[in-house]
Amino acid sequence: MTTGNIKVTAENIFPIIKKFLYSDHEIFLRELISNATDATLKLKHLS
């Protein structure tokens, strides 16, 4: 087994995420609601 390094940056990962994850409208909505819920809970926890 060989090992190596992988470099991931926002510039090269976001187009992949956009194409394969958010192209499905149901997944997009689920992620949007999940992210909004997470943000709301974090704000509640911090206050």
FENWO-V656116 format. One record per residue. N is the residue number from 1. SS is DSSP state (h for helix, s for strand, l for the rest). PSI is psi in whole degrees, -180 to 180 (* if undefined). NEAR is the number of other ideal C-beta (glycine too) atoms within 12 Angstrom. Layout:
N_SS_PSI_NEAR, N_SS_PSI_NEAR
This chain:
1_l_131_3, 2_l_152_4, 3_l_158_5, 4_l_-172_6, 5_l_144_6, 6_l_130_8, 7_l_121_9, 8_l_127_11, 9_l_163_10, 10_h_-35_11, 11_h_-32_10, 12_h_-13_12, 13_h_-34_15, 14_h_-41_14, 15_h_-35_14, 16_h_-46_15, 17_h_-46_17, 18_h_-44_16, 19_h_-47_11, 20_h_-22_13, 21_l_-49_18, 22_l_3_19, 23_l_-24_14, 24_l_119_13, 25_h_-36_11, 26_h_-41_12, 27_h_-41_16, 28_h_-47_17, 29_h_-42_13, 30_h_-45_15, 31_h_-40_19, 32_h_-46_16, 33_h_-43_14, 34_h_-44_14, 35_h_-39_15, 36_h_-41_14, 37_h_-46_14, 38_h_-43_14, 39_h_-41_14, 40_h_-45_14, 41_h_-38_13, 42_h_-44_12, 43_h_-41_11, 44_h_-41_10, 45_h_-37_9, 46_h_-20_8, 47_l_*_7
